[in-house]
């Protein structure tokens, strides 16, 4: 089982809301952080979660 970082939780929530501004800000934060695991987790969240599903 993998533990999600705060950034990934926030990214997933923003993705579900379809909040483009938050998605952009968090993506910048994740990519600047340099964590390969977070980048992979972000990609998985996009692949497995419907964009804007909680609207």
N, C-alpha and C positions, 0 to 999 in steps of 0.2 A: 504494500500500500504506500502510496506517495503522499507526502504532505504538500499542500498547495501553499505558496507564498501569498502574502497579502496582495501583492501586485497581480498575481494570477486570479485570485478571488475577485478583485475589483475589475479586472479585464473581462472575466466571464460574466459578471453581473452587467457591465456596460454593454457587452455583446448581446446579451439577452434583451436588454432594453433598446438596443439599436442606437445607442448614444455615441454618435461619431466623434464628437469633441473629446469625450472621456476616453474612447478607444484610442484616438490619436495620442493623447497625452500619456496614457499608460503604456502604449507601445514604445514611445520614446524612452520612457523610464526603464522599461524592460530591456530594450536594446542597448541603452547606455550602461546598464548594470553589468552586462557581459556574461550573464548566467545562461549557459547553453540549455540547462534544464528548464529555465523559465521560458526560453524561446520555443522549445519543443512543446511545453505545456500550453503556451499561447496558441500554437498552431493546432494542437489537438482540440482545444476549446472551440476554435473556429470550425474545425472539421466535424465535431460531434454535437454542436449546439446550434439551433436555428437562430439566425440573426433576427433580432427584434421579436423573439418568441414571447416575451412577457408584456408586449404592448397591449 
